[in-house]
Amino acid sequence: MSSPALLRPSNYSNYCRKTAFFMLPSFVQNRIRPSTKPQKALHPTGFLDGMRGVAAFLVIVFHLVVCCYDAKHGFASGDHGEHREFFKLPFVRIIYAGVTMVSIFFVVSGYALSYKPVKLMRTKNWQSLSQSLASSIFRRAIRLFLPCIVSTFFISLMIWSGLYDWASDFAKARGHYNPKHAIDIPTFDTFSGQMSFWLRETFSKLIDPWTFTAKGTEVTIDGHLWTIPVEFRSSLILYLTQAGLSHLQTKFRMAILVFLIVWVHQMGRWEMILFYGGFLCAELDFHRSASAASALPTTTAATKPRNSKLKTVFYFLVFLLGIYLGCQPMKSASKTPGWTTLVSMIPDHIGNPKRYWPGWGAIMLVWSTSCSKLLQRCFDNRVAQYLGYISFSLYIVHGAVTHVIGYPLMNILDGLLGRDSAGVVAFSFGVGSFATLFFTVWFADIFTRAVDEPSVKFARWVEMKCNGSLQ
């Protein structure tokens, strides 16, 4: 009797090779087996993917830095001027400005989710617009929540197995800046108890976008995912706004959009300022393209280069201003030179002042980049585009990788080398951070291909099944 196909040695070996190949990062796979498909041209808004990828990477850097060092005070902002480290200088601290990076996420989302609808509005293609908005609204929940449900399930398994205990030891030993992410995660003796807690967290926080309190959407299992329900709620409001403004003339639509930004500003809804800001950036993008096309025949060869250079300088200055605003200290900003006046200008009704100027800075960064091909080159390159490809997965998996690999490695090195010397502590931090970034990128690549992309396809399949496209 012949053995089943699955048990044949040749098939077993083949499956192992396929699995091993799948576990390689996609850029390594492409080196080994170059794709025969022609490479797609970069989309006009491809720089948004690059910005999202760079922002996701710098969020990881922020979460590493903030757990080991004081990352919240600005330069010389202490009572006695003791905060004078180089990395706290303006512009330099943007490399770990996590608040600004989250703001960029939301502005980019608003821009990307508005680009196609705005294009259809301007061409008066109402049927396609209606179908596009309906499809986006239907698929949004699956696209955002399904990968997070998968990730928190595996995180729950790691917590129950004790892998997170190492992170807790590190938090207690080093004086972890935000220890609750490593210490206050409940661990249950039984598997059913751990899974029950995971289900409660999933349904009460992760997929509950209607909680408007500051900590209401923070998932205990992975506190970094608090932005996902906020993103879902804000995107739904954005889609409804697009539908309501779709048939208006462009000038009236943009005027009402500015009014909405002022309104949500007065309501203290910082996340909607960012989403509506992205919507406005998309409108301005098409307006700028239309104006350039209409002015082309009347533009002389002499004035075009001069105007182009002046605009490039202006966009670059706006970009620099955006970076500066994105460097707002999270603590004692009123005592930081250069920030005393700016902080005093934050309205009293703003419930989360630390996000105020970084939000406006993020809008400036995205808008100026959308206007300048030179600035877009910072995000059109292969590295930024690759980070953009895995950006959602980077954000989802980095917490688990940090807890299971980064913190334990730092803890081991601290134990071997001691914590008495600042240089030794910095060495441990550097090695642990490098390992965290390396494995986060690797696992995010796998997660993108194994979970994120199938989730997108699954959402489309469910939509087609429900509307009768699939019989």
VEXDREN-2710 file (C-alpha; in Angstrom, 1 decimal):
% VEXDREN-2710
k/r/px/py/pz
1/MET/0.0/0.0/0.0
2/SER/1.4/3.4/-1.0
3/SER/1.8/6.0/1.8
4/PRO/-0.4/9.1/1.8
5/ALA/1.0/12.1/-0.2
6/LEU/1.5/14.2/2.9
7/LEU/3.8/11.5/4.5
8/ARG/6.0/10.9/1.5
9/PRO/9.6/12.0/2.3
10/SER/9.9/14.0/-1.0
11/ASN/6.7/16.0/-0.2
12/TYR/7.7/16.5/3.4
13/SER/11.1/17.9/2.2
14/ASN/9.3/20.1/-0.3
15/TYR/7.0/21.5/2.3
16/CYS/10.0/22.3/4.6
17/ARG/11.8/24.1/1.8
18/LYS/8.7/26.2/1.0
19/THR/8.2/27.0/4.6
20/ALA/11.8/28.0/5.1
21/PHE/11.6/30.2/1.9
22/PHE/8.4/31.8/3.1
23/MET/10.1/32.7/6.4
24/LEU/12.7/34.7/4.6
25/PRO/12.1/38.5/4.3
26/SER/10.5/39.4/1.0
27/PHE/13.5/41.4/-0.2
28/VAL/15.7/38.3/0.3
29/GLN/13.2/36.2/-1.6
30/ASN/13.3/38.7/-4.5
31/ARG/17.1/38.3/-4.5
32/ILE/16.9/34.6/-4.6
33/ARG/14.0/34.3/-7.1
34/PRO/13.6/37.6/-8.9
35/SER/10.1/38.3/-10.0
36/THR/9.3/38.1/-13.7
37/LYS/6.4/40.5/-13.4
38/PRO/7.1/44.0/-14.6
39/GLN/7.6/46.4/-11.7
40/LYS/4.6/48.7/-11.2
41/ALA/5.2/52.5/-11.5
42/LEU/5.1/54.4/-8.3
43/HIS/1.6/55.9/-7.6
44/PRO/1.4/59.7/-7.5
45/THR/0.7/59.4/-3.8
46/GLY/3.4/56.7/-3.3
47/PHE/5.3/59.1/-1.0
48/LEU/2.5/58.6/1.5
49/ASP/3.4/55.0/1.9
50/GLY/7.0/56.0/2.5
51/MET/6.0/58.5/5.1
52/ARG/3.8/56.0/6.9
53/GLY/6.7/53.5/6.9
54/VAL/9.3/55.9/8.2
55/ALA/6.8/57.1/10.9
56/ALA/6.0/53.4/11.9
57/PHE/9.8/52.7/12.3
58/LEU/10.3/55.9/14.4
59/VAL/7.4/54.9/16.7
60/ILE/9.4/51.7/17.5
61/VAL/12.4/53.9/18.2
62/PHE/10.3/56.1/20.5
63/HIS/9.0/53.1/22.5
64/LEU/12.5/51.8/22.9
65/VAL/13.9/55.1/24.0
66/VAL/11.1/56.1/26.3
67/CYS/11.4/52.8/28.2
68/CYS/15.0/53.4/29.1
69/TYR/15.7/57.1/29.0
70/ASP/14.0/60.4/29.7
71/ALA/12.5/61.2/26.3
72/LYS/9.8/63.6/27.4
73/HIS/11.7/66.6/28.6
74/GLY/13.0/69.2/26.1
75/PHE/16.5/70.6/26.0
76/ALA/17.4/72.5/29.2
77/SER/13.7/72.2/30.4
78/GLY/14.5/71.0/33.9
79/ASP/14.2/73.3/37.0
80/HIS/18.0/73.5/37.2
81/GLY/18.7/73.2/33.4
82/GLU/19.9/69.6/33.7
83/HIS/18.3/68.3/30.5
84/ARG/21.0/69.3/28.1
85/GLU/21.6/66.1/26.1
86/PHE/22.3/66.4/22.4
87/PHE/19.3/64.2/21.5
88/LYS/16.9/66.6/23.2
89/LEU/17.8/69.4/20.9
90/PRO/15.1/70.7/18.5
91/PHE/15.0/68.9/15.1
92/VAL/17.3/66.1/16.5
93/ARG/14.5/64.8/18.8
94/ILE/12.3/64.1/15.8
95/ILE/13.9/60.7/15.5
96/TYR/12.0/59.6/18.6
97/ALA/9.0/61.9/18.5
98/GLY/6.4/59.2/18.8
99/VAL/3.5/61.6/19.3
100/THR/4.3/63.3/15.9
101/MET/4.6/60.0/14.2
102/VAL/1.2/58.9/15.3
103/SER/-0.1/62.3/14.0
104/ILE/1.5/61.6/10.7
105/PHE/-0.3/58.2/10.6
106/PHE/-3.6/60.0/10.9
107/VAL/-2.9/62.7/8.4
108/VAL/-1.6/60.2/5.9
109/SER/-4.7/58.1/6.4
110/GLY/-7.0/61.1/5.8
111/TYR/-5.0/61.9/2.7
112/ALA/-4.9/58.4/1.3
113/LEU/-8.6/57.6/2.1
114/SER/-9.6/60.9/0.4
115/TYR/-7.5/60.8/-2.7
116/LYS/-9.8/58.5/-4.8
117/PRO/-13.1/60.0/-3.6
118/VAL/-11.8/63.6/-4.3
119/LYS/-10.7/62.5/-7.8
120/LEU/-14.2/61.0/-8.5
121/MET/-15.9/64.1/-7.0
122/ARG/-14.0/66.4/-9.4
123/THR/-14.9/64.3/-12.4
124/LYS/-18.5/64.0/-11.2
125/ASN/-18.4/60.2/-11.4
126/TRP/-21.1/59.8/-8.8
127/GLN/-21.8/56.1/-9.4
128/SER/-18.2/55.1/-8.9
129/LEU/-17.9/57.4/-5.9
130/SER/-20.9/55.8/-4.3
131/GLN/-19.5/52.3/-4.9
132/SER/-16.1/53.3/-3.7
133/LEU/-17.3/54.8/-0.4
134/ALA/-19.7/51.9/0.2
135/SER/-16.9/49.4/-0.4
136/SER/-14.4/51.2/1.8
137/ILE/-16.9/51.5/4.7
138/PHE/-17.8/47.8/4.5
139/ARG/-14.2/46.6/4.4
140/ARG/-12.7/49.0/6.9
141/ALA/-13.5/47.0/10.1
142/ILE/-12.1/43.7/8.7
143/ARG/-9.0/45.4/7.3
144/LEU/-8.1/47.1/10.6
145/PHE/-9.3/44.7/13.3
146/LEU/-8.6/41.2/11.9
147/PRO/-4.8/41.5/11.9
148/CYS/-4.9/43.0/15.4
149/ILE/-7.1/40.1/16.7
150/VAL/-4.6/37.6/15.3
151/SER/-1.6/39.5/16.9
152/THR/-3.3/39.8/20.3
153/PHE/-4.2/36.1/20.2
154/PHE/-0.5/35.2/19.8
155/ILE/0.5/37.8/22.4
156/SER/-1.9/36.2/24.8
157/LEU/-0.2/32.8/24.2
158/MET/3.2/34.3/24.9
159/ILE/1.9/36.0/28.1
160/TRP/0.4/32.7/29.3
161/SER/3.6/30.8/28.5
162/GLY/5.7/33.2/30.6
163/LEU/7.6/34.8/27.8
164/TYR/6.6/38.3/29.0
165/ASP/8.0/37.6/32.5
166/TRP/11.4/38.5/31.2
167/ALA/10.2/42.0/30.2
168/SER/8.7/42.4/33.7
169/ASP/12.1/41.6/35.3
170/PHE/13.7/44.3/33.1
171/ALA/11.1/46.9/33.9
172/LYS/11.6/46.4/37.6
173/ALA/15.4/46.4/37.4
174/ARG/15.8/49.4/35.2
175/GLY/13.0/51.6/36.4
176/HIS/11.1/51.2/33.2
177/TYR/9.6/54.5/32.1
178/ASN/6.2/53.1/31.4
179/PRO/6.2/49.9/33.5
180/LYS/2.5/49.0/33.2
181/HIS/3.0/47.7/29.6
182/ALA/5.4/45.1/31.1
183/ILE/4.3/44.6/34.6
184/ASP/0.5/45.0/34.8
185/ILE/-0.5/42.5/32.1
186/PRO/-2.6/39.8/33.9
187/THR/-1.3/36.3/33.6
188/PHE/-3.7/33.4/34.3
189/ASP/-2.9/29.9/35.5
190/THR/-5.2/28.3/33.0
191/PHE/-5.3/28.6/29.3
192/SER/-9.0/29.1/29.3
193/GLY/-8.6/32.0/31.7
194/GLN/-6.0/33.7/29.5
195/MET/-8.2/33.3/26.4
196/SER/-11.2/34.6/28.2
197/PHE/-9.3/37.7/29.2
198/TRP/-8.1/38.1/25.6
199/LEU/-11.7/37.9/24.4
200/ARG/-12.9/40.5/26.9
201/GLU/-10.1/42.9/25.9
202/THR/-10.8/42.3/22.2
203/PHE/-14.5/43.1/22.4
204/SER/-14.5/45.7/25.2
205/LYS/-11.6/47.8/23.9
206/LEU/-10.0/46.8/20.6
207/ILE/-13.1/46.7/18.5
208/ASP/-15.0/49.4/20.5
209/PRO/-14.3/52.6/18.6
210/TRP/-17.0/54.6/20.4
211/THR/-15.0/55.2/23.6
212/PHE/-13.8/58.8/23.6
213/THR/-11.9/58.8/26.8
214/ALA/-8.1/59.1/26.6
215/LYS/-7.4/55.6/27.8
216/GLY/-10.7/54.0/26.8
217/THR/-9.2/52.3/23.7
218/GLU/-5.9/51.1/25.3
219/VAL/-5.7/47.3/25.1
220/THR/-4.0/45.9/28.2
221/ILE/-2.5/43.0/26.2
222/ASP/-0.8/45.5/23.8
223/GLY/-1.2/49.1/24.8
224/HIS/0.2/50.3/21.4
225/LEU/-3.0/49.3/19.6
226/TRP/-5.1/52.1/21.2
227/THR/-4.8/54.0/17.8
228/ILE/-6.7/51.3/15.9
229/PRO/-10.2/51.9/17.2
230/VAL/-9.5/55.7/17.0
231/GLU/-8.4/55.2/13.3
232/PHE/-11.6/53.1/12.6
233/ARG/-13.9/55.7/14.1
234/SER/-12.2/58.6/12.5
235/SER/-12.2/57.0/9.0
236/LEU/-15.9/56.3/9.2
237/ILE/-16.6/59.9/10.1
238/LEU/-14.3/60.9/7.2
239/TYR/-16.2/58.7/4.7
240/LEU/-19.5/60.2/5.9
241/THR/-18.2/63.7/5.5
242/GLN/-17.0/62.9/2.0
243/ALA/-20.4/61.5/1.1
244/GLY/-22.1/64.6/2.5
245/LEU/-19.8/67.1/0.6
246/SER/-19.4/65.1/-2.6
247/HIS/-22.0/66.9/-4.8
248/LEU/-20.9/70.4/-3.8
249/GLN/-18.7/72.7/-5.9
250/THR/-15.1/72.4/-5.1
251/LYS/-14.8/75.9/-3.6
252/PHE/-17.7/75.3/-1.3
253/ARG/-16.5/71.8/-0.3
254/MET/-13.1/73.2/0.6
255/ALA/-14.6/76.1/2.6
256/ILE/-16.9/73.7/4.6
257/LEU/-13.9/71.4/5.2
258/VAL/-11.9/74.3/6.7
259/PHE/-15.0/75.1/8.8
260/LEU/-15.1/71.5/10.0
261/ILE/-11.4/71.7/11.0
262/VAL/-12.1/74.8/13.0
263/TRP/-15.1/73.1/14.6
264/VAL/-13.4/69.9/15.7
265/HIS/-10.5/72.1/16.9
266/GLN/-13.0/73.9/19.2
267/MET/-14.4/70.5/20.3
268/GLY/-10.8/69.3/21.2
269/ARG/-11.0/66.3/18.8
270/TRP/-7.3/66.3/17.8
271/GLU/-7.6/63.1/15.7
272/MET/-10.3/64.6/13.5
273/ILE/-8.2/67.7/12.9
274/LEU/-5.6/65.3/11.4
275/PHE/-8.0/63.3/9.3
276/TYR/-9.8/66.4/8.0
277/GLY/-6.3/67.9/7.4
278/GLY/-5.4/64.9/5.2
279/PHE/-8.7/65.4/3.3
280/LEU/-7.8/69.0/2.8
281/CYS/-4.3/68.1/1.6
282/ALA/-5.9/65.8/-1.0
283/GLU/-8.2/68.6/-2.2
284/LEU/-5.3/71.0/-2.4
285/ASP/-3.3/68.4/-4.4
286/PHE/-5.9/68.2/-7.1
287/HIS/-6.4/72.0/-7.0
288/ARG/-2.7/72.5/-7.5
289/SER/-2.5/70.1/-10.4
290/ALA/-5.5/71.8/-12.1
291/SER/-4.1/75.3/-11.6
292/ALA/-0.7/74.2/-13.0
293/ALA/-2.4/72.6/-16.1
294/SER/-4.4/75.8/-16.8
295/ALA/-1.5/78.1/-16.3
296/LEU/0.9/76.0/-18.5
297/PRO/0.3/77.8/-21.8
298/THR/0.8/81.3/-20.3
299/THR/4.0/80.4/-18.4
300/THR/7.2/81.8/-20.0
301/ALA/10.4/79.8/-19.9
302/ALA/12.1/82.6/-17.9
303/THR/9.6/82.7/-15.1
304/LYS/9.0/79.0/-14.7
305/PRO/12.4/78.1/-13.2
306/ARG/12.4/81.1/-10.9
307/ASN/8.9/80.4/-9.6
308/SER/9.8/76.7/-9.2
309/LYS/12.8/77.5/-7.0
310/LEU/10.9/79.9/-4.8
311/LYS/8.2/77.4/-4.3
312/THR/10.7/74.7/-3.4
313/VAL/12.4/76.9/-0.8
314/PHE/8.9/77.8/0.6
315/TYR/7.9/74.1/0.8
316/PHE/11.2/73.2/2.4
317/LEU/10.8/75.9/5.1
318/VAL/7.3/74.7/5.8
319/PHE/8.7/71.1/6.1
320/LEU/11.3/72.4/8.6
321/LEU/8.7/74.2/10.6
322/GLY/6.7/71.0/10.7
323/ILE/9.7/69.1/12.1
324/TYR/10.2/71.8/14.7
325/LEU/6.6/71.7/15.8
326/GLY/6.8/68.0/15.9
327/CYS/9.5/68.2/18.5
328/GLN/7.3/69.7/21.2
329/PRO/8.5/68.3/24.5
330/MET/5.9/66.1/26.3
331/LYS/6.9/67.5/29.7
332/SER/7.9/70.9/31.0
333/ALA/7.6/72.4/27.5
334/SER/6.8/75.8/29.1
335/LYS/10.3/75.8/30.5
336/THR/12.0/74.9/27.3
337/PRO/13.6/77.7/25.3
338/GLY/11.7/78.3/22.1
339/TRP/8.6/76.7/23.4
340/THR/7.4/79.0/26.2
341/THR/5.4/81.2/23.9
342/LEU/4.1/78.3/21.7
343/VAL/2.8/76.4/24.7
344/SER/1.1/79.4/26.1
345/MET/-0.8/79.7/22.8
346/ILE/-2.4/76.2/23.2
347/PRO/-6.2/76.8/23.9
348/ASP/-7.4/75.9/27.4
349/HIS/-10.1/73.5/26.0
350/ILE/-7.5/71.2/24.4
351/GLY/-7.6/68.1/26.5
352/ASN/-4.2/66.7/25.4
353/PRO/-1.8/69.6/25.0
354/LYS/1.2/67.4/24.1
355/ARG/-0.5/66.5/20.8
356/TYR/-1.4/70.0/19.8
357/TRP/1.6/71.4/18.0
358/PRO/2.8/67.9/16.8
359/GLY/-0.6/67.6/15.1
360/TRP/-0.2/70.8/13.2
361/GLY/3.4/69.9/12.4
362/ALA/2.3/66.6/10.9
363/ILE/-0.1/68.4/8.6
364/MET/2.7/70.7/7.5
365/LEU/5.0/67.8/6.9
366/VAL/2.5/65.9/4.8
367/TRP/1.3/69.0/2.8
368/SER/4.8/70.3/2.1
369/THR/5.9/66.9/0.9
370/SER/2.9/66.5/-1.3
371/CYS/3.8/69.8/-3.0
372/SER/7.5/69.1/-3.6
373/LYS/9.0/66.4/-5.7
374/LEU/12.3/67.1/-4.0
375/LEU/10.9/66.3/-0.5
376/GLN/9.0/63.3/-1.9
377/ARG/12.4/61.7/-2.8
378/CYS/13.0/61.2/0.9
379/PHE/10.0/58.8/0.9
380/ASP/10.1/57.4/-2.7
381/ASN/13.3/55.5/-2.2
382/ARG/13.4/51.7/-1.8
383/VAL/14.0/51.6/2.0
384/ALA/11.1/54.0/2.7
385/GLN/8.8/52.2/0.3
386/TYR/9.6/48.8/1.8
387/LEU/8.9/50.2/5.3
388/GLY/5.6/51.5/3.9
389/TYR/4.8/48.0/2.6
390/ILE/5.2/46.5/6.1
391/SER/4.2/49.6/8.0
392/PHE/0.9/48.3/9.5
393/SER/2.5/45.1/10.6
394/LEU/5.5/47.0/12.0
395/TYR/3.1/48.8/14.3
396/ILE/1.2/45.7/15.2
397/VAL/4.1/43.3/16.0
398/HIS/6.7/45.7/17.5
399/GLY/5.3/45.5/21.0
400/ALA/5.6/41.7/21.2
401/VAL/9.1/41.7/19.7
402/THR/10.2/44.3/22.2
403/HIS/8.9/42.4/25.2
404/VAL/10.1/39.0/24.1
405/ILE/13.5/39.9/22.5
406/GLY/14.5/43.5/23.2
407/TYR/13.9/43.8/27.0
408/PRO/15.2/40.3/27.9
409/LEU/18.4/40.9/25.9
410/MET/18.9/44.2/27.6
411/ASN/18.2/42.5/31.0
412/ILE/20.7/39.7/30.3
413/LEU/23.4/42.2/29.2
414/ASP/22.7/44.3/32.3
415/GLY/23.1/41.3/34.5
416/LEU/26.4/40.3/32.9
417/LEU/28.0/43.7/32.6
418/GLY/26.3/45.6/35.5
419/ARG/24.2/48.7/35.6
420/ASP/26.6/51.0/37.4
421/SER/28.2/52.5/34.3
422/ALA/26.2/54.7/31.9
423/GLY/28.3/53.4/29.0
424/VAL/27.5/49.8/29.8
425/VAL/23.8/50.6/30.1
426/ALA/24.0/52.4/26.8
427/PHE/25.7/49.4/25.2
428/SER/23.0/47.1/26.5
429/PHE/20.3/49.5/25.2
430/GLY/22.0/49.7/21.8
431/VAL/22.3/45.9/21.4
432/GLY/18.8/45.3/22.6
433/SER/17.4/48.0/20.4
434/PHE/19.2/46.8/17.3
435/ALA/17.9/43.3/17.9
436/THR/14.4/44.6/18.4
437/LEU/14.5/46.6/15.2
438/PHE/16.0/43.7/13.2
439/PHE/13.5/41.1/14.3
440/THR/10.6/43.5/14.2
441/VAL/11.2/44.2/10.5
442/TRP/11.7/40.5/9.8
443/PHE/8.5/39.4/11.6
444/ALA/6.5/42.3/10.2
445/ASP/7.5/41.2/6.7
446/ILE/6.2/37.7/7.5
447/PHE/3.1/39.1/9.2
448/THR/2.3/41.2/6.2
449/ARG/2.3/38.2/3.9
450/ALA/0.7/35.7/6.3
451/VAL/-1.9/37.9/7.9
452/ASP/-2.2/41.5/6.7
453/GLU/-2.5/40.8/2.9
454/PRO/-4.8/37.8/3.4
455/SER/-7.0/40.0/5.6
456/VAL/-7.3/42.6/2.8
457/LYS/-8.3/39.8/0.4
458/PHE/-10.7/38.3/2.9
459/ALA/-12.4/41.6/3.3
460/ARG/-12.9/41.9/-0.4
461/TRP/-14.1/38.3/-0.6
462/VAL/-16.7/38.9/2.1
463/GLU/-17.9/42.1/0.4
464/MET/-18.3/40.3/-2.9
465/LYS/-20.0/37.4/-1.3
466/CYS/-22.5/39.7/0.5
467/ASN/-23.3/41.8/-2.5
468/GLY/-23.8/38.7/-4.7
469/SER/-20.7/39.0/-6.9
470/LEU/-19.7/35.6/-5.7
471/GLN/-22.3/32.8/-6.1
END
